[in-house]
């Protein structure tokens, strides 16, 4: 593990930024994380550890993109997308696949906390029924390539 001069973990994000929910790629070459703007909007970021360069993976206004997961080499990134424009909670699972943002769910309920297999072909997440938090389940998607 990389440590700072004081023996503690090394800070990766700027001290003035409000960041949370890190998700490193198993390859160790990048870390996804959620960055909160001054307006309280959560954006999904990716930090390339070899260059120190951060990029926005998903950052639409009035939508919170948070709780990311990525596959082993970081080529597939999935996150919880919370659309704050409506009156009801609308959490869906979105992903960055081959450079394109894709909505993977679009049905009622609270879809959250995705997990991606190392090869990027399997994605699982938690679902909660909108009006009954005792009704929860784990869902799975598989893709061919």
C-alpha positions in Angstrom: 0.0 0.0 0.0 1.2 3.5 -0.8 1.6 5.6 2.3 2.3 9.3 2.8 5.3 10.6 4.8 3.4 10.3 8.1 2.7 6.6 7.5 -1.0 7.2 6.7 -2.8 6.6 3.4 -2.1 9.0 0.6 -4.8 11.5 -0.3 -5.7 11.3 -3.9 -8.3 14.1 -4.2 -7.8 17.9 -3.5 -8.5 18.9 0.1 -11.1 21.5 -1.0 -13.1 18.9 -2.9 -15.9 16.9 -1.2 -15.3 13.3 -2.4 -16.5 9.9 -1.3 -17.3 6.3 -2.4 -13.9 5.3 -4.0 -13.9 2.3 -6.3 -10.5 1.2 -7.5 -10.0 -0.9 -10.6 -8.4 -4.3 -9.7 -5.6 -3.5 -12.1 -4.6 -0.6 -9.8 -4.4 1.9 -12.7 -7.5 4.0 -11.8 -10.0 4.9 -9.1 -13.6 6.0 -9.6 -15.1 8.3 -6.9 -18.1 10.6 -6.3 -17.3 14.3 -6.2 -19.9 16.7 -4.7 -20.2 20.2 -6.3 -20.9 23.3 -4.3 -24.5 23.0 -5.4 -24.7 19.5 -3.9 -24.8 17.7 -7.3 -22.9 14.3 -7.2 -20.7 13.6 -10.2 -18.9 10.4 -11.0 -15.2 10.9 -11.6 -12.3 8.7 -12.6 -8.7 9.4 -11.5 -5.9 7.9 -13.7 -3.2 7.0 -11.1 -0.3 7.0 -13.7 -0.9 10.6 -14.8 -2.8 12.0 -11.8 -5.5 13.2 -14.3 -9.2 13.2 -13.3 -12.0 13.0 -15.8 -15.8 13.2 -15.5 -17.4 9.8 -16.2 -21.0 11.1 -15.6 -22.0 14.6 -14.5 -25.4 15.7 -15.6 -27.0 18.6 -13.7 -29.8 17.7 -11.3 -28.7 14.1 -11.4 -26.6 12.4 -8.8 -24.2 9.8 -10.1 -22.7 7.9 -7.2 -21.6 4.6 -5.7 -19.6 3.4 -8.7 -18.1 0.0 -9.4 -15.8 -1.0 -12.2 -14.4 -4.1 -13.7 -10.8 -5.4 -13.4 -9.2 -3.1 -16.0 -11.6 -0.2 -15.5 -13.1 -0.4 -19.0 -16.6 -0.8 -17.6 -17.9 1.6 -15.0 -21.4 1.3 -13.4 -23.1 3.7 -10.9 -26.3 4.6 -9.2 -28.0 7.4 -11.1 -30.5 9.5 -9.0 -32.6 11.8 -11.0 -33.6 14.7 -8.7 -35.9 16.4 -11.3 -38.9 14.4 -10.3 -41.0 14.2 -7.1 -40.3 10.5 -6.4 -37.1 8.6 -5.7 -35.8 7.4 -9.1 -32.5 5.5 -8.7 -31.4 3.6 -11.8 -28.2 1.8 -12.8 -26.2 3.4 -15.5 -22.9 2.3 -17.0 -20.1 3.5 -19.3 -19.6 0.8 -21.9 -17.2 1.2 -24.7 -17.2 5.0 -24.1 -21.0 5.3 -24.2 -23.3 6.1 -21.3 -26.1 3.5 -21.1 -29.1 3.2 -18.8 -29.2 -0.4 -17.7 -32.5 -0.2 -15.7 -35.5 2.0 -16.2 -38.3 0.4 -14.1 -39.9 1.4 -10.7 -37.9 0.9 -7.5 -34.7 2.0 -6.0 -31.8 0.4 -8.0 -28.5 1.0 -6.1 -25.0 -0.2 -5.3 -23.8 -1.9 -8.5 -21.0 -4.5 -8.6 -19.2 -5.4 -11.8 -17.3 -8.7 -12.4 -13.6 -8.5 -13.3 -14.3 -9.3 -17.0 -17.1 -6.6 -17.1 -19.7 -9.1 -18.4 -21.7 -9.5 -15.2 -23.3 -6.7 -13.2 -25.3 -7.1 -10.0 -27.1 -4.5 -7.9 -29.6 -4.1 -5.0 -33.2 -3.3 -5.7 -35.7 -2.0 -3.1 -39.5 -1.6 -3.8 -40.4 2.1 -3.6 -43.1 1.9 -1.0 -41.8 -1.1 1.0 -38.2 -1.2 2.2 -38.8 -4.8 3.5 -39.1 -5.9 -0.2 -35.5 -6.0 -1.4 -33.6 -8.2 -3.8 -30.4 -8.6 -5.8 -30.6 -8.4 -9.6 -28.1 -9.5 -12.2 -27.4 -8.6 -15.8 -25.1 -10.5 -18.2 -23.7 -9.3 -21.5 -22.1 -11.3 -24.4 -19.1 -9.1 -25.0 
